[in-house]
Amino acid sequence: MKHAHCAARKVRGAEHRTVAERDDSSSRIRSGPSRALGKLFQIALVVMIPAIARAMPPMAGSEMDMMGTQDGARDRAPVDYGFGPGKGKVRHSSPGTSAGTPYVLGSVPPGGSAAGAEGYFDPPVTWPIIGLHQILLPDGRVLNYGTNEVGQQGAAEYYDVWDPKFGTGLDAHLVLPNTTHTDIFCSDQSMLWRTGEVLITGGDMTVDDTRNYSNNHTTIFSPRTNSIRPARPMAYKRWYPSIVAMPSGEMLVLGGRTAPSNSAAITPELFNPATGWSTLSGAASDLAFNDSYGWYYPRAFLRPDGDVFLVDFAGRIWTIDTSSGGTIDQSQTTTLQSSPSLPIVMYAPGMLLSLRISVVDKNPVAASETIAFNGSKPVITPTGPIDQLRQWSNATVLADGRVFVNGGSTESNKLPGILSSQIWDPGSGAWTTGASAAIARLYHSTALLLPDATVLTAAGGAPGPLKNLNAEIYFPPYLYLNDGSGNPAPRPTLVSAPSDIAVGKTVTATVGSADTISRVTFVRTGSVTHSTNNDQRFIDLPFTQTGNVIQASLPGNSNILLPGYYMMFVFEGYTPSVARIMRVQLP
């Protein structure tokens, strides 16, 4: 097939307008999203106990027919009816223009007087698409996809690769044609560590000019050639699936919807890059993957013992064994109910921070819990409550192990959004207020840790009240002096580090000659969509320093140090370096 990179173009000026003008053409690909359902459905919390459901706005009957919980109550499921040409009423949020020094990877602008405590958001910048799927690539670029260049569902047509080394101008982007014509809108994506390619599973399909059917396609993106290609399809159609990377290089896919009727793919599948897909019939479960919208981006993580830990939105906990055709077992331990609109992240080996929902006086209240699954039984521990219910927020593990939560709204996918952010400290369990963004980030928004320890916050819309063809870079407090000046803190320099290392080995790296290193951290590269990032992992590494040479010891358990791509940060005081990305392999 013809490589997509041959048709790559830099997006700027007239070329960008040409694509927008083509959007109204009758010659658009019929198999893509050009014949959309025009109706914009409200997005609301899923899997709610009745008290939570009563707090939400009423919905159309066609939506209500799609729902049902284990107790018979009706609740609400998100439906991705991206706008068709000229359909829907939505505001274009202002892209803004960067003031002062434009962002380039590693640069830190002056912040306000509170930057040392709250961090700082750079002004919004224009983005060529609504990249509601984002994944950090091994070379530090970001693959993102979701809409076309006017913010309409268009993942069958385009994807974008952003290179932060060239800043945030449109000339730092490559908008590329999806030559497979598979609509990867609302698919899932994760890195194949053996090849450095991106696995994309499932997505949307248009049937008789109607969207929101599912597909069983497998799509591979190659960062080396910037090209996209099909691979052997899955056995089951999946829309909203989750991928869990396994140490062997195989990829477990869970959940996803098979048809607009909300029928679920209840049988997991395992992808081997060399041989293709196999089904895990022994791990099929209607209760785990169908009841309470368990098919919607299941929250699943590799356990330190090699099994897979799953916590569903009803608060049930499951263990999946992928060997010998698979098994699935339900734990007697339960936790609070949650929703697809609330994030969960792994902030330490075998430890999750989960935003959940409690009920006080018949009203839904935001709750936060830690879930430990590194022992024989999961342990649920309440932690400090976040400031408010943040539906469709994103949670990102920072370079120092704290968790940054941004965006969302108290009423699902409705303005006004929550502009302030929150930072959770795993040491104290307390939340503190972070800086405020300029633009609301609601449904289909994203947040992704970059190699310079900043966070790319972007997207939102399709559908939604805003069409966010823009992004904002967040600079965490560790990049600023904590003296009220707003000045950037001096950063140590990670001069060199290996590009490949094996589990259990020692990383030998060099730092600046004057740097005294206080901490070394490993953060697995992230992949985010729909308030879900199952790929991030954080590990503190023991180390020694002799002169400008650092020796850091890696864990010997490949279920803890899951093979893949990691950002290595070195700290002087509380401030991290720009990371080096390295591939961790099996011994």
JOFEN-V576449 format. One line per field, one symbol per residue. ss: DSSP state (a for helix, b for strand, c for the rest). psi: psi as a letter, one per 40 degrees, with the letter a starting at -180 (. if undefined). burial: 1 if it has 24 or more other C-alpha atoms within 12 Angstrom, else 0. A space follows every 50 residues. Layout:
BEGIN
ss: ???
psi: ???
burial: ???
END
This chain:
BEGIN
ss: cccaaaacbbccaaaaaaaaaaccccccccccccccccccccccccccca aaaaccccccaaaaccccccccccccccccccccccccccbbcccccccc ccccccccccccccaaaacbbcccbbccccccbbbbcccccbbbbcbccc ccbccccbbbbbcaaacccaaabbbbbccccccccccbbbbbccccbbbb bccbbbbccbbbbbcccbbbbbccccbbbbbcccccccbbbbbbbccccc bbbbbbbccccccbcccbbbbbcccbbbbbaaaccaaaacaaacccccbb bbcccccbbbbccccbbbbbbcccccbbbbbbbbcccccccccbbbbbcc bbbbbbbbbbccbbbbbbbbbbccccccbbbbccccccccbccbbbbccc ccbbbbccbccccccccccbbbbbccccccbbbbbbccccccccbbbbbc ccccbbbbbccccccbbccbbbbbbcaaabcccccccbcccccbbbcccb bbcccbbbbbbcccccccbbbbbbccbbbccbcccccbbbccbbbbccbb bbbccccccccccbbbbbbbbbccbbcccbbbbbbcc
psi: ihhdedeiihhibddddddddddeieeihdeafdgihehhiihiiigiid ddddeiiiiiddddeeihideeihahiihggiiiheiihihhihdiihia hihiheihihiadededeahhiiiiiidihgehihhideeihhiidiaee eihfeediiihhhedeaeieeeihhihgedehhehfaiiihhddeeihhh haaiihhfehafiiifihhhhhddefiiiiahiidiihhfiihhhideei hhhiaiieieeeiigehiihhhddeaiiigdeehhdddediffeehghgi ihieeeihhhhieeeihihhheifeiihihiehiaiiaieehihiheihe hihhhahihhfeihhhihiihhfeadiihhhiihhidihghfiihhhide eihhhiaaidhhfiiiihdiiihhhddeeiiihaihidhhhaheiihhhi eeeihhhiahafiieigggiihhhhideeiifeedeiiihiihgdiiidi iiheihhhiiiidehhheihihhhiihiiffhgediihhhhiiihhbehh hhhiieheddghiahihhhiihbehiihihhihhii.
burial: 00011001111000010011001000001111111111111111111111 01101100100011011111000111111111111001000110100100 01111111111101111111111111111111111111111111111111 11111111111111101111111111111111111111111111111111 11111100011111111111111001111111111111111111111111 11111111110111111111111000111110111011111111111111 11111111111111111111111001011100011111111111111111 11111111000001111111111100010101111111111111111111 11111111111111101111111111000011111111111111111111 11111111111111111111111111111111000111111111111101 11100111111100111111111111111111111111111010100011 1111101111111111111111011111111111110
END
